[in-house]
Amino acid sequence: MKTSPLKQWKNISVNLCCQIVLVLTGMLYSLSAAAASPEIGLTLYSNQCVAVNQGMKCFVEIQVSWKITKPDDYCLFSSQQDSPLQCWRNSNQGKFEQEFVSDKNITFYLKQKYGDTQLMTNELKIVWVYKKNSRSPSSWRMF
Amino acid sequence: MRGTLFFSPLRYSLHINFFIKANFMKTLIRQTLIGLCFGMTLVSLSASAKNFETEQASEESAESEENFNGGFLKIGLGYKVEENPYNEGVNGVSLFVNGRYQWEGLFVEAFFGANERNEGLSIGYNFYNSEHWNFDIKTVMAHGNIYNEVYDVDKIFYQPLDSATMIGLQATGHYGQTTMQFLVAPYLIDAEVDDAVDNSLYASAWLGHSWQIKNWSIHASVGLEYRSSDILDYYYGISPEEATANFGQYQASSGIDLTTQISASYPISEDWLFESYLRYTDLADSISDSPVMRVAKNEPNRAEAMTEVGVLISYVF
């Protein structure tokens, strides 16, 4: 039995809509899953801070999240200070948020509370719109 | 009385009017050619001077020049509101171009908008640098071209005047976030203006300070610009032969313009900047008192002082 072109078109549209809904649901699920449980590693939600002139300090609100396979006592450090930013007890993941001010790249790393080894690291890069070589000191403020 | 008053006093280079545009291009080409000749002379002088230097001095020189070599080009698009006595101002989308490049002491600067030093194209040579001070010899546009053509009741008041490009010595001092700059330019390059002006002197003094508020960069500056009586009289004076019923004879004395600007920049990314600025210039009394300027300031969309405010997004190369 032959179906009418209108019905065929309707079937194709319904099919296409179902597929789009399925793909979108899948994407949303994977996104929410990623947000809920980060990948193994140390993630910075912003890995770059931009200031106007080289040498200026850069202000950035940093969110760090980490996840590791084995639960233990872990501490998060930054290259700005020797003391830990935050420690977690018997945990395999954590989140940390703070404003940082720096004119140099900042490295974040995770260590066991009583260990020396950096288990995972990530770097926040400080960049400038006007680099040192873009301006001679004899120039007037050009910007 | 009907007619046109088209001025391009220093800073007002990109006029829509054909006359101004043509004059501006002529000036730009002439200035670029002069600058190139000037630059080539300086390069050859610099090269021959270097032959006499010791190896150690050459190494030191190379090291210091290496630090000064480089530059940038910034092109911005934004919205500008401008009011002044010279033209009908701007209220709309504008293009802003600023840049500087230095190589082996030779530099070229371009100031076209969004900067208190709105001087157009300039070429120079940075010949001495100390810890806080830098010294250059450079060209500066001391005054833009002016075109007055007014059909007065008795005759036509007509003044086509070329721009004045000068050469001078510039000293720039940096102390922390404070910058000061002094320029004295006694030599006129433009032959036509030079023939008409006996004692030419343009001098300027600028003081600027920057603050950082989070990632915002705030800059405030104030500047004084002096022009000798002969220069101002060339542009604003009216001789007995030129005088008409409404534009009587006038002799301009020397004068000082006062400019102040405040601006804010925010980095959107490594290459993009958001910028905004407000600039105000109080013109010298000898300019404001001239019969032409008294008429001009009362024309529609004009004002006695120069005010400009703008917001723009810029790409920095």
Chai-1 contact restraints between the chains, C-beta under 6 A:
chainA,res_idxA,chainB,res_idxB,connection_type,confidence,min_distance_angstrom,max_distance_angstrom,comment,restraint_id
A,V50,B,P267,contact,1.0,0.0,6.0,A-B,restraint_1
A,V50,B,E270,contact,1.0,0.0,6.0,A-B,restraint_2
A,A51,B,N215,contact,1.0,0.0,6.0,A-B,restraint_3
A,V52,B,S217,contact,1.0,0.0,6.0,A-B,restraint_4
A,V52,B,S265,contact,1.0,0.0,6.0,A-B,restraint_5
A,V52,B,P267,contact,1.0,0.0,6.0,A-B,restraint_6
A,M56,B,Q212,contact,1.0,0.0,6.0,A-B,restraint_7
A,F59,B,K214,contact,1.0,0.0,6.0,A-B,restraint_8
A,F59,B,N215,contact,1.0,0.0,6.0,A-B,restraint_9
A,V127,B,E270,contact,1.0,0.0,6.0,A-B,restraint_10
A,V129,B,P267,contact,1.0,0.0,6.0,A-B,restraint_11
A,V129,B,L273,contact,1.0,0.0,6.0,A-B,restraint_12
A,V129,B,V316,contact,1.0,0.0,6.0,A-B,restraint_13
A,N133,B,G70,contact,1.0,0.0,6.0,A-B,restraint_14
A,S134,B,G70,contact,1.0,0.0,6.0,A-B,restraint_15
A,S134,B,F72,contact,1.0,0.0,6.0,A-B,restraint_16
A,S136,B,F68,contact,1.0,0.0,6.0,A-B,restraint_17
A,S136,B,Q102,contact,1.0,0.0,6.0,A-B,restraint_18
A,P137,B,N134,contact,1.0,0.0,6.0,A-B,restraint_19
A,P137,B,H174,contact,1.0,0.0,6.0,A-B,restraint_20
A,S138,B,N126,contact,1.0,0.0,6.0,A-B,restraint_21
A,S138,B,N134,contact,1.0,0.0,6.0,A-B,restraint_22
A,S138,B,D136,contact,1.0,0.0,6.0,A-B,restraint_23
A,S138,B,T172,contact,1.0,0.0,6.0,A-B,restraint_24
A,S139,B,R100,contact,1.0,0.0,6.0,A-B,restraint_25
A,W140,B,R117,contact,1.0,0.0,6.0,A-B,restraint_26
A,W140,B,Q181,contact,1.0,0.0,6.0,A-B,restraint_27
A,R141,B,G208,contact,1.0,0.0,6.0,A-B,restraint_28
A,R141,B,H219,contact,1.0,0.0,6.0,A-B,restraint_29
A,M142,B,N98,contact,1.0,0.0,6.0,A-B,restraint_30
A,M142,B,R100,contact,1.0,0.0,6.0,A-B,restraint_31
